[in-house]
Amino acid sequence: MATDGIIKIQNLSFFRGDRAIFKNLNCTIKAGKVTVIMGPSGTGKTTLLRLIGGQLKPSQGKVLVFDEDIAQLNRKQINQLRARMGVLFQSGALFTDLSVFDNVAFPLREHMQLSDDELYNRVLLKLEAVGLRGARDLMPSHLSGGMARRVALARAVALEPEIILYDEPFAGQDPIAMAVLQRLIKDLNTQMKLTSVLVSHDIAEALAIADEVILLGEAQVLAQDTPAALRASNEPAVRQFIHGEADGVIPFHFPAPPLEDELRGPRILL
């Protein structure tokens, strides 16, 4: 595996209607690292994750994954590429009518030709890695939120991908479950030689496991550096976000015309 540049985003623009989510955005995600994508709400963090996964296509520019321009691939080629990427959705997205074992086995049955013993052993090894081998016969409705997220993680790594994409992995988790997920993400990244890309609002938890952080804002990459460098940064937007300051260059209001231009009828003092 190459030491860097497993994901390359070049001159990327993406629009929703007339609104530019990204304008000529450039960044590179290094192989073997845990990279966290952060930024204020509405800056396109999950959108960027979906562009990397091929669920969305750029308006302009390129998203290169394994040096393949994902927007130029046909359906078969995209499916082949996705087999090399695991995804952990924010909701976990477990199949509610399948047991824990069968949830983890699902991608193996879809993409690999394994004997019953090979399938059984691989599922148990993945569940062991997330500490839930003993829960293999439970249904998703019997799992806590933290357990469900760990089962989803076992399923995401079942095909032993090279890249894993995490959409808000810590959302809605209690402190203990969050700490478990932190450790699992970091340990699996090392043990399986993965490249992990996380979208997260949880600054402290994400920075604790990140090798590098991409901070989005104003349709661009505001900064890309190590957590230590971002914590020490004097750049106003970086400092405001990392330290959670309410006042600063990142605006509170979503862009809009002047209020007095949109009010109707008799004016009321607010």
N, C-alpha and C positions, 0 to 999 in steps of 0.2 A: 504494500500500500504506500502511496506517496505520502511524504511527510507534511505537505501542506496543500492547500488549494483543492480539497475534495469537493467543495461547493464554491463556485465563483459567480458572483452577481455583477453584471457589467451594464452600466448605463441604463438601469432599469427604471422604467416609468410605468405607472399603473393608475388608471382612473376609474372612479365610480361616478358615472354621469360626468358633470363638469368639474368634479372635485378631484384634484391630484392627490392620491395617497402617497405615491413616490414620484420624484422627478430626478432622473439621471442618478439613481442611487448605485453606489459601488461598494462592495465589501467581499472579503474572502474568508471562508470558514475552513480552519485547518483540520486535517485528519488527526484522529486520536485525541482530540481535545473535547472538553465540555465548554460549549459556547452558549452564553445566555443572551437572548434578545430582549431588551428592556426599553421602556419609554413610557411617556404619559398615555393615558387612555386616548384612543382614536388615532394613534400614530401608525397603525398598520402592522403590529407585531404578528398577530395571527394570520393576517393577509400574506405577510412575507413567508411564514411557515407553509401556507397553502401553495404559494408560488414555487417554493422549493420542492414540495411534494407532487407538483404537477396538477393539482386540483384547479388552479387558476393559470391563465396565460398572461404574460406581460403585454401591456399596450405597446411598449417599445423596449428594446434592449434584450438581454439574454440572462437566463438562469442556467448555468452549467453544473450538472451533477455527474460525477465521474467523467468529466470532460464531454458530456453529452448535452446538447442544447435541448432541454426538456420540452420546449414548445414545438420543436420540429419532429418529435417522435410520434409514430402512429400508436394506436391503442395497444397492439401487441408489445411494442418496444417499451411503452410506458409501464405496462404490467411487469415486464421483465426487470425493469429498473426498480420498480416498487418492491419487488421481491428482495431487493438488497437494502430496503429501508423499512424500519419498524416505526409505528406511530402509536403514541400514547395520547388518546383524546382526553380532554378535560373531564368528561363525564365517565370515562372508563369504557363506555360503550360495550359492556358485556352482553352476551346473548342471554336474555332472562330465562329462556326455557332450556338452557344447557347447563350442565354441572360445571364446576370449576375445571375439572379434568377436560371435559369436552370443549370448553371455551379455549383452553390453551392448545388443545389438539386440533382445533378447527383449521388454522392456517397450514398446519403440517399435512392434514388430509387433502387440502385444496391444492397444495403446490409440490408435494413430495410423494414419492412412491416408497413407503416404509412398510416393513412387516409389522404385525401387531406388537411384537416384543420391542422392536426399535421405536415405534411410536410411544408405547407405554413408558419405556425408559427415558426417552427424551422429555416427555411431559413431566415426569417425576423430577428429573434433573432441573428443569426450569422452575418448577414449583419449590423445590428445595432451595434454589438460589434466592427466592424471595421470601423464604421462611414459611411457606404454606403447603408443604407436601401433605400434612395431616388433614388439610381442608379439601382434598381433591374431590370428595363426593358431595360436598355442599352445593346448594343452589345459590345464585347471586343474591336472592332475597334474604338469605341467612348470613350475609357478610356485612361487616361494618364498612363505612366509607373508605377507611384506610386499607382494609383487606381487599376490597374490590379494586382499588387502584393498584395494589400489588399484583393481583391476578392479571389485570390488564397489562401490567409491565411484563409479567411472565409470557403472556401471549405475544406481546410486541417483539420479544427477543427469541421467540420459538424457532424462527427460521434462521437464527444467527445472522442478523443483518450487519452491514458495515456502518450504516447510519441509523440513528433513532431520533425521531422528532417528538418532542414533548410539548403539549399545549396546556399551559398552566397546571403542572403536575401537583403543586402544593395547594391549589384552591380548595377551600372547604375542609382542610385537614386540621385535626387538633395537633398540639405541639409534639406529642409523641409520634403520631403517624407521620408528621412532617419530617421529624428527625430520622425516622426509619427510611422514608423515601429518599432523603438527602444521601444517606449512606449507601442505599441500594444503587442509586443513579451513578454515584462516583465509583463504587466498587465494580459494578457491571461494566462501566466504561473502561476501567483498567483491565479487568479479567478477560473481557471479550474483545479488547482492542477496538472499541467502538468509536465513532464520532457522534457525540450527543449535542443536539441543538434544542435549547429550551426557550420557550416563551414564558415569562413569569412577571407578576406584579410584586412578588414577595422579595423585596430587595435583600434583606439580611440573609435569608435562606439561600437565594440564588447565588449571591456573591460568595457564600461560604464554599460552594462546590465548583464555581466557574474557574476555568483557566483564562477565559477571555470574555469580555462583554461587548456587545454591539448596542449602543444607545441610539434609538431612533427619535427623530423630531423634525418638524418643518419639512416633511417629505424627503428627508436626507438621513445619512448617518451623522449624528452629532459627534460621536466619539466611538472608537474601537480600541480597547486596551485591556490590560489586566485589572482585576478588582482593586488592587493596591494603588495602581496609577490613577484610577477614576476617583477613588476616595480622596486622593491627595490633589486632585485637579482644582485649579482656580478658574476654569472656564465656567461662566455664570450658569449656563443651562445644565451642565453636568453637575455642578455643585448643588443646584436647586433640586434636581431629581434625586441624586444619590443621598442627600441629607434630608429630603422630605420637607423642604422649605416652602411654605404656602405662597410667599411673595417672591417674585423674581421675573426673569425674562420669559418663562413659559407661562402663557396667559391662562387665567381662570375661565374666561368666556370663549365659547366657540365663535369663530368669525361670523359676524352679522352686521347688517346696516345699522346706522345710529338708531337708538331706541325711539327718539322723537319722530323719526321718519316712518315708523311702523305703527305708532299708536293711532287709535281711531276715536272719533267722537270727542266729547269734552275731556280736556287733559286733567288727569288726577296726579297730584304730587305724590311721589313714591318715597 
